[in-house]
Amino acid sequence: MFATMPLTTALFVNRFVNIPMIPVQPLFDRLAGIPDMERGSKRLVVVLGQLGDFDSIEYAQALVSKLPQLAVVGVKVQLFGIGSEASAERFASFTGFPLQQLIADASPELHDSLGLESGLQFPGGPWPGFLLMCAGVGSPGTLREVLRGYTGDRSAAQIFEDDEWVEAFPLPRFRGALFRRAGGAGFQRPFELATKRLRNMNEVLRNWRTYVPCDDYITQRGATLLLDVDDSVIYCHRDQSLLGYSATMECPLSFLDAVLSGG
């Protein structure tokens, strides 16, 4: 049994922490200039790609529901993303994430300093690489995650309440109770996540130049770091793909469970 422990440990760690480790000093240097984000408290730092990236919006929406609990246990939260002041304002308004905890950079200088994935790059601009990533090329797990949005997931939480109005063009407006007919309640039903993503996509496409002032960085991936009071890294995830902002997409914020429970 003991002979297998290193392998077992490696498998556990690699599920939650992407290797190689992110060089964090550039992040500490950036946080030093932000009030309340200096050493001495636990901090959740999320480096997003474009603010118009569907991952960015979906991640922020998930975080919003956890912000009160994080505040209670003393975890400060800071988001960085690629965009403009107008991008940040629109992003905050749509997702509900606090604008004062969001910084928009015009280019991925922070991402580059942290060695994050830039995505597929080809001559002729960013779009060929981005479209190939959408098809799963150079973007491991993307197609599986897209499919999960349509098939449902009993290990994931329900998204829409029965009495909630759901609007996602080109679908007609309907009550969330319709998803109950598709499979029940208390878990992510078939087409439920896909509908949420369709709604997010509509928001971005209708306001593309606000969210994405420059197309050059649409393939850029991000990262998540949970820092302890002494600047040690409790958790680190380096995004490798589209729709891959967490190691556990069925419950993307499960890495916060220990700290929220006082661990």
WOGIBEL-V797065 format. One record per backbone hydrogen bond with DSSP energy under -1.0 kcal/mol. NH is the residue of the N-H (numbers start at 1). CO is the residue of the C=O. E is the energy in kcal/mol with one decimal. If there is no record, write none. Layout:
# WOGIBEL-V797065
nh = [NH | NH]
co = [CO | CO]
e = [E | E]
This chain:
# WOGIBEL-V797065
nh = [4 | 8 | 9 | 10 | 11 | 12 | 13 | 14 | 16 | 17 | 18 | 28 | 29 | 30 | 31 | 32 | 33 | 34 | 37 | 40 | 43 | 44 | 45 | 46 | 47 | 48 | 51 | 53 | 57 | 58 | 59 | 60 | 61 | 62 | 63 | 64 | 66 | 67 | 70 | 71 | 72 | 73 | 74 | 75 | 76 | 78 | 79 | 80 | 81 | 82 | 83 | 88 | 89 | 90 | 91 | 92 | 93 | 94 | 95 | 96 | 101 | 102 | 103 | 105 | 109 | 112 | 113 | 114 | 115 | 116 | 130 | 131 | 132 | 133 | 134 | 135 | 136 | 137 | 139 | 142 | 145 | 146 | 147 | 148 | 149 | 150 | 151 | 152 | 153 | 156 | 164 | 166 | 171 | 174 | 176 | 177 | 178 | 179 | 183 | 184 | 188 | 188 | 192 | 194 | 195 | 196 | 197 | 198 | 199 | 200 | 201 | 202 | 203 | 204 | 205 | 206 | 211 | 212 | 218 | 220 | 221 | 223 | 224 | 225 | 226 | 227 | 228 | 231 | 234 | 235 | 237 | 239 | 251 | 254 | 256 | 257 | 260 | 261 | 262 | 263]
co = [1 | 4 | 5 | 6 | 7 | 8 | 9 | 10 | 13 | 13 | 236 | 24 | 25 | 26 | 27 | 28 | 30 | 31 | 34 | 229 | 227 | 76 | 225 | 78 | 223 | 80 | 82 | 50 | 53 | 54 | 55 | 56 | 57 | 58 | 59 | 60 | 63 | 63 | 66 | 67 | 68 | 69 | 71 | 70 | 42 | 44 | 101 | 46 | 103 | 49 | 105 | 84 | 85 | 86 | 87 | 88 | 89 | 90 | 91 | 92 | 98 | 99 | 79 | 81 | 107 | 108 | 109 | 110 | 112 | 111 | 126 | 127 | 128 | 129 | 130 | 131 | 133 | 132 | 136 | 139 | 141 | 142 | 143 | 144 | 145 | 147 | 147 | 148 | 188 | 153 | 161 | 174 | 168 | 166 | 164 | 162 | 175 | 176 | 180 | 180 | 153 | 156 | 189 | 149 | 191 | 192 | 193 | 194 | 195 | 196 | 197 | 198 | 199 | 200 | 201 | 202 | 207 | 208 | 215 | 217 | 117 | 47 | 237 | 45 | 235 | 43 | 232 | 228 | 226 | 226 | 224 | 222 | 248 | 251 | 253 | 254 | 256 | 257 | 259 | 258]
e = [-1.2 | -2.6 | -3.2 | -2.4 | -2.4 | -2.1 | -2.8 | -2.7 | -1.0 | -3.0 | -1.1 | -2.3 | -2.6 | -1.7 | -2.8 | -1.8 | -1.1 | -2.1 | -1.9 | -1.3 | -2.1 | -3.6 | -3.1 | -2.3 | -3.0 | -3.4 | -2.5 | -1.7 | -1.8 | -2.3 | -2.7 | -2.3 | -2.3 | -1.7 | -2.2 | -2.1 | -1.6 | -1.1 | -2.5 | -2.3 | -1.8 | -1.5 | -1.2 | -3.0 | -2.7 | -2.5 | -2.7 | -2.5 | -2.2 | -2.4 | -3.0 | -2.4 | -2.1 | -2.3 | -2.8 | -2.6 | -2.1 | -2.4 | -2.6 | -2.1 | -1.5 | -1.7 | -2.2 | -3.1 | -1.1 | -2.6 | -2.2 | -1.4 | -1.1 | -2.4 | -2.1 | -2.9 | -1.9 | -2.1 | -2.1 | -1.1 | -1.7 | -2.6 | -1.2 | -1.8 | -2.1 | -2.5 | -2.5 | -1.9 | -1.1 | -1.3 | -2.4 | -1.6 | -2.6 | -1.6 | -1.5 | -3.6 | -2.4 | -2.0 | -2.3 | -1.8 | -2.0 | -1.7 | -1.0 | -1.9 | -1.4 | -1.4 | -1.9 | -2.0 | -1.9 | -1.9 | -2.5 | -2.0 | -2.2 | -2.2 | -2.5 | -2.3 | -1.8 | -2.1 | -2.9 | -2.2 | -2.4 | -3.5 | -1.7 | -1.4 | -2.8 | -2.2 | -2.4 | -2.8 | -2.5 | -3.3 | -3.1 | -1.9 | -2.8 | -1.4 | -2.6 | -1.9 | -1.7 | -2.0 | -2.0 | -1.7 | -2.5 | -1.5 | -1.1 | -3.4]
